[in-house]
Amino acid sequence: MTTCATAVARTLADCGVGHAFGLVGGGNILATAALTRAGVHYTAARHEGGAMAMADAYFRATGRVAVCTTTHGPGLANTATALAEAAKNRSSVVLLCGDAPVAGPRAHDIDQSALAASLGVPVVRPTAPDTAVADTVRAVRTATAEQCPVALFLPADLTDRELPAVPVPAMPPPQAHAGDSVEVDEILTLLSGARRPLLLAGLGAWRADAAKILTDLGDRLGALLATTVMANGMFAGHPAALGLCGGFASPPAAALMGEADVVLAFGAGLDDFTLHGGRILDPAARVVQITLEGARAPRADLAVRGDAAAVATRLLDAADEHGIARSPWRERAAASGALRRAAGGWAALPHPDASGGGRIDPRTLTRALAPLLPADRTVVLDGGHFIGWPAMYWPVPDPAGMVFTGAAFQSIGLGLAGAVGAAVGRPDRTTVAAVGDGGALMGLPELDTLVRSGRSALVVVYDDASYGFEEHMYGPRGADAATLRFGDTDFAGVARALGARAVTVRNPDALDVVREWTAEGAVGTLLLDCKISRDVLAPFLSDLLGH
């Protein structure tokens, strides 16, 4: 005989869960002990919201389901922002949490199922010991198949209940949807008349393992290739790759994207950020959206429900069968030098250096850091105005190398915790976390966790002593600057107190510490407290503000 908590933990391990992030309390401490006994690695966070962000980032960096475990009530409530972010990003995570007894709530209990439902998170709640194993398998299966976080609530009066050993049901492999014939024929009709086809890959395409087939399809059609920021690096190194679509696109790349007459968007939501408020694509371009989830984007002329890899495979075969002509757009763009200019990206474009007064221009900082970063890296972004600079100047090896926390829910403060999840999930890569001063202070407890758990991590704090996005966005509209600006924080001092190596950066010479750190093997955590100018406006925000 075994207890319910032990059965749940063993079942999670049997389903392939290899890592858990959490903070223990009365509602989950026995289940967490059972997880570690079952061989699941455990990282102790300093805050439940951090634990959730870690599990989310672990999934983004590895593609594997992780567990976040918290106690009931306030433990669950503390995960709310990170849990909503994971839900909107469609991250496969299991939240293992204590809950009110089956017999009835206690004075301190809340309706946890209602809270989870309000965030768009499915709930699995065993109500008897003999359903615990099947319910746990269902939670993992739902998280995997539906690509979403699932809350697995373990009632307090079931934790110690005994149940007989039962086999773990097998999880069936997911089925790929290739779109219906009518929709595929419509796409082929558009492609037959396309002179400048563009393939745009989003996160759904990466999760569908569609990189190679989309590259093959693009080569067959003569299409240019681009990605959303969430699929950054998917076509890295390809001669027809334009980089990011949207406000982070360099002007030469954006100009080519604007020439496209047919756009096939695989696994992309086509939101305002990807379309840069409608500026990135020609209004006359025909847009096809191929995705498994989400509503049809307003910009899509045709929406096809299907798996990116399966639909692309079908289109590649059909292009030959129907004799679709290959576009000469690539060759013309190469001959004119447009592809070369696009490949150069922002790094090839000069900028005036606005450094001065003890503060460094964020463009100067980010460009100077680019050649110093280990090539095999995971870039973790928090939310904020500063995100433009790393996205513009730091390429990543593949989409698993870009963990953009907060983007789906428009939040800040998850970056340091996200760095932990990425560092634990991909210890073979150096984790490079870029955070603003506001987000860094909001998530500061997890800098301690990163120092404890990160084998190789570089934290770059873009410190303009303000909420930069809000200052640029709302300052001209009458916002009170006193609510947006702060004194400088000694992040380097705090980092050293927590055991990290750290330096304050006010000019490029201070970056020699990065050279020394990498020469020594990039071991441990190095924090750069970068005092940046608040007067430099990122191009993505400048365009959206109409400057």
PEGIJO-V238176 format. One record per helix or strand. SS is the DSSP state (H for helix, E for strand). FROM is the first residue (numbers start at 1). LEN is the number of residues. If there is no record, write none. Layout:
{{SS & FROM & LEN} {SS & FROM & LEN}}
This chain:
{{E & 2 & 2} {H & 4 & 11} {E & 19 & 4} {H & 29 & 9} {E & 41 & 4} {H & 48 & 15} {E & 66 & 5} {H & 74 & 4} {H & 80 & 10} {E & 93 & 7} {H & 112 & 7} {E & 122 & 4} {H & 129 & 17} {E & 150 & 6} {H & 156 & 3} {E & 162 & 2} {H & 181 & 12} {E & 197 & 5} {H & 203 & 5} {H & 211 & 11} {E & 224 & 4} {H & 229 & 3} {E & 241 & 4} {H & 251 & 7} {E & 262 & 5} {H & 276 & 3} {E & 286 & 6} {E & 302 & 4} {H & 308 & 14} {H & 329 & 7} {H & 338 & 7} {H & 346 & 3} {E & 356 & 1} {E & 359 & 2} {H & 362 & 9} {E & 377 & 5} {H & 387 & 7} {H & 399 & 3} {E & 402 & 3} {H & 415 & 11} {E & 430 & 7} {H & 437 & 6} {H & 445 & 9} {E & 456 & 8} {E & 466 & 1} {H & 468 & 10} {H & 481 & 3} {E & 485 & 1} {H & 491 & 7} {E & 501 & 5} {H & 508 & 12} {E & 524 & 9} {H & 539 & 7}}
